[in-house]
Amino acid sequence: MKSITPVRDAYRIQFRSFMPFLLISFGVAWGILGLYIFLPEFMGKVFGQLTGNHPLFFLAVYAPAIAAFILVACSDGIVGLRRFLGRALLWRCSVAWYAFLIIGIPLIFIGGSALRGNLFTEPFPFTSSQALFVALFLAAIKGPVEEFGWRGLALPLLQRKFAPIWAGLILGAIWGLWHMPAFLLSGTQQSEWSFTAFFAGCLAISVIATALFNRSRGSILLSAFFHFSLMNPVFPDAQPYDTYILIIAAILIVWWHRKNMFTRETSVTEVIPVQEKAIDD
């Protein structure tokens, strides 16, 4: 009689892949934005003025995903890449997490905007349904794609060495630092924000995303949806008060999941899901 049993071989993606991941992620993103910082006239003349919707800006944003795809493909070929992408179809999670994503995140921005005092003073930013749908589409295909790298590859690797709370904070610091050049360029959304508040927000968001990631057994889909929710153009501008509320939310989530956040026992550490094999009983 045969039964299907998951067979855990040596990790296909080794921890040493973390450094090439960082080199590609930072090299592509910082290389593109660095050229616009130090050679603005040349880059503007050749490629046009950099904005948040410029193709080169998209390429910079996609750098972590590109790094993950390269490393997975080099390690396990097309089969491994297909199994890795399959994590973008994982959707099972608790009702509480779905409530947080669908109801809690909007309330954070509404509450932050109320504290800022602009909840009812600023007009709706879109004058037509077409403009709204375009903005939502661009938001969906920009930042959330990063999650194939950050939570798809980097977080599982870090959780082999660190408890989730520390892995989340380390990745949050790296994530925040990776965004730094965007704060030095006009025409980007980040140029209008405070880097200190943004960096603190990255730490809080990364910790929340780590708890969600482990609870969903490594879902890239829910991590990407969380990322999209945080940059949803429909929500009011609540900087920096949304960051303060996110920090409070992160603290509460860590306390609620404290048994799992400070131990590696339930951490998701696989980049490429373990293949199940049939064995004889």
C-alpha positions in Angstrom: 0.0 0.0 0.0 1.3 3.5 -0.9 0.7 6.7 1.0 1.7 10.2 0.2 4.2 11.5 2.6 6.1 14.8 2.4 9.8 14.1 2.1 12.1 16.9 3.4 15.4 16.7 1.6 18.1 19.3 2.0 16.8 22.8 1.2 17.0 23.5 -2.5 17.7 27.1 -1.8 20.5 27.4 0.7 20.8 30.2 3.3 23.9 31.4 1.4 21.6 32.6 -1.4 20.5 35.5 0.9 23.6 37.5 -0.1 23.2 37.1 -3.9 19.5 38.1 -3.3 20.5 41.3 -1.6 23.2 42.1 -4.2 20.7 41.7 -7.1 17.9 43.5 -5.2 20.0 46.5 -4.2 22.2 46.4 -7.3 19.3 46.8 -9.7 17.2 49.2 -7.7 20.0 51.4 -6.3 21.8 51.3 -9.7 18.8 52.7 -11.6 17.9 55.3 -9.0 21.5 56.2 -8.4 22.0 57.0 -12.0 19.1 59.4 -11.8 20.5 60.9 -8.6 24.1 61.5 -9.8 23.4 61.9 -13.6 20.0 63.5 -13.7 20.5 65.4 -16.9 21.9 62.5 -18.9 19.3 60.0 -17.7 16.5 62.5 -18.2 17.7 63.2 -21.8 18.1 59.5 -22.7 15.3 57.8 -20.8 13.0 60.7 -19.8 12.1 62.2 -16.4 11.7 59.5 -13.7 8.3 59.2 -12.1 6.5 56.6 -10.1 5.1 55.2 -13.3 8.3 55.2 -15.4 9.3 51.7 -16.8 12.7 52.0 -15.1 11.0 52.8 -11.8 8.9 49.6 -12.2 12.2 47.7 -13.0 13.7 49.0 -9.8 10.6 48.0 -7.8 10.7 44.6 -9.3 14.3 44.0 -8.3 13.6 41.7 -5.3 11.2 39.6 -7.3 13.7 39.4 -10.2 16.4 38.2 -7.7 14.1 35.6 -6.3 13.1 34.2 -9.7 16.8 34.1 -10.8 17.9 32.2 -7.7 15.0 29.8 -7.7 15.4 29.0 -11.5 19.2 28.5 -11.1 18.6 26.2 -8.1 15.7 24.0 -9.3 15.0 25.0 -12.9 11.5 25.4 -14.3 10.0 22.8 -12.0 11.2 24.6 -8.9 10.1 28.0 -10.3 6.6 26.6 -10.9 6.4 25.2 -7.4 7.7 28.5 -6.0 5.0 30.5 -8.0 2.4 28.1 -6.6 2.8 29.8 -3.3 1.0 32.8 -4.9 -2.1 30.6 -5.0 -2.1 29.8 -1.2 -5.1 31.6 0.3 -6.1 29.7 3.4 -5.8 31.6 6.6 -7.9 32.5 9.7 -11.0 34.6 9.5 -9.3 37.1 11.9 -6.5 37.7 9.5 -8.9 38.3 6.6 -10.8 40.7 8.8 -7.6 42.6 9.5 -6.7 42.8 5.8 -10.2 43.7 4.6 -11.5 45.8 7.5 -8.6 46.6 9.8 -6.2 48.2 7.2 -8.8 50.7 5.9 -9.7 51.6 9.5 -6.0 52.3 10.1 -5.8 54.8 7.3 -9.2 56.4 8.2 -8.1 56.7 11.8 -4.7 58.1 10.8 -6.4 60.6 8.5 -8.8 61.6 11.3 -5.8 62.2 13.6 -4.1 64.2 10.9 -7.2 66.3 10.4 -7.7 65.8 6.7 -10.3 63.1 6.7 -13.1 65.4 5.5 -11.1 68.3 4.1 -9.4 66.6 1.1 -11.5 65.8 -2.0 -11.6 62.3 -3.4 -8.4 62.1 -5.6 -10.1 60.6 -8.7 -12.4 62.5 -11.0 -13.5 59.5 -13.0 -14.0 55.7 -12.6 -11.4 55.2 -15.4 -8.7 57.1 -13.4 -9.6 55.2 -10.3 -9.3 51.8 -12.0 -6.0 52.8 -13.6 -4.6 53.8 -10.2 -5.7 50.6 -8.6 -4.2 48.6 -11.4 -0.9 50.3 -11.2 -0.8 49.9 -7.4 -1.6 46.2 -7.8 1.2 45.5 -10.3 3.9 47.6 -8.6 4.7 47.2 -4.9 3.0 43.9 -4.3 5.3 42.2 -6.8 8.2 42.8 -4.4 6.7 40.2 -2.1 8.0 37.4 -4.4 11.4 38.5 -3.1 10.9 39.8 0.4 8.4 37.3 1.8 8.8 34.7 -1.0 12.5 34.1 -0.6 14.2 36.4 2.0 11.9 35.7 5.0 12.0 31.9 4.8 15.8 32.1 4.6 16.0 34.4 7.6 13.7 32.2 9.7 16.1 29.3 9.4 18.5 31.3 11.6 16.2 33.6 13.6 12.9 33.5 15.4 10.1 35.2 13.4 10.1 38.4 15.5 13.9 39.0 14.8 13.6 37.8 11.2 10.8 40.3 10.6 12.7 43.2 12.2 15.9 42.3 10.2 14.0 42.1 6.9 12.0 45.3 7.8 15.3 47.2 8.3 16.7 45.9 5.0 13.4 46.7 3.3 13.4 50.3 4.6 17.0 50.8 3.6 16.3 49.5 0.1 13.8 52.3 -0.4 16.2 55.1 0.6 17.2 56.3 -2.9 13.5 57.0 -3.7 13.4 59.6 -1.0 16.2 61.5 -2.7 14.4 61.8 -6.1 11.6 64.2 -6.9 8.7 62.7 -8.8 8.5 59.6 -6.6 5.8 59.1 -3.9 8.5 58.6 -1.2 10.0 62.1 -1.9 7.1 63.6 -0.1 7.4 61.5 3.1 9.6 61.4 6.1 12.2 58.6 5.9 12.3 58.2 9.7 8.5 57.5 9.9 8.7 55.4 6.8 11.5 53.3 8.2 9.7 52.8 11.5 6.6 51.8 9.4 8.7 49.2 7.5 9.7 47.6 10.7 6.1 47.4 11.9 4.7 46.2 8.6 7.4 43.6 8.3 6.6 42.2 11.7 2.9 42.0 10.9 3.7 40.4 7.5 5.8 37.8 9.2 3.0 36.7 11.5 0.6 36.6 8.5 3.1 34.7 6.4 3.6 32.0 8.9 -0.1 31.7 9.8 -0.9 31.3 6.0 1.9 28.7 5.6 4.0 30.8 3.4 1.4 32.5 1.2 2.8 35.1 -1.2 -0.7 36.0 -2.3 -1.7 37.3 1.2 1.6 39.1 1.6 1.1 40.8 -1.7 -2.5 41.7 -0.8 -1.3 43.1 2.5 1.2 45.2 0.6 -1.4 46.4 -1.9 -3.7 47.4 0.9 -1.0 49.6 2.4 -0.6 51.5 -0.8 -4.3 51.5 -1.9 -4.8 54.9 -3.7 -8.4 55.1 -2.5 -7.4 55.4 1.2 -6.8 58.9 2.5 -3.3 60.3 3.1 -2.6 59.6 6.7 1.2 60.0 7.0 2.7 59.7 9.5 -0.3 58.8 11.8 -1.0 55.6 9.9 2.6 54.6 10.8 1.9 55.1 14.5 -1.2 53.0 14.4 0.6 50.3 12.4 3.3 50.2 15.2 0.6 49.7 17.8 -1.0 47.0 15.6 2.4 45.2 15.3 2.9 45.2 19.1 -0.6 43.8 19.6 -0.1 41.1 17.0 3.3 40.1 18.4 1.7 39.8 21.9 -1.3 37.8 20.5 1.1 35.4 18.6 3.9 35.5 21.2 4.1 31.7 21.4 5.0 31.5 17.7 6.8 34.8 17.2 9.7 34.0 19.6 10.3 30.4 18.4 11.2 28.9 15.1 9.1 25.8 15.6 6.2 26.9 13.4 8.2 29.1 11.1 7.9 28.6 7.3 11.5 28.1 6.1 10.9 26.6 2.6 11.4 28.8 -0.4 10.4 26.0 -2.8 7.6 23.9 -1.3 8.5 20.4 -0.3 7.5 17.9 -2.9 5.3 15.0 -1.7 6.4 11.5 -2.8 4.6 8.2 -2.6 6.3 5.6 -0.4 5.5 2.1 0.5 3.9 1.5 3.9 
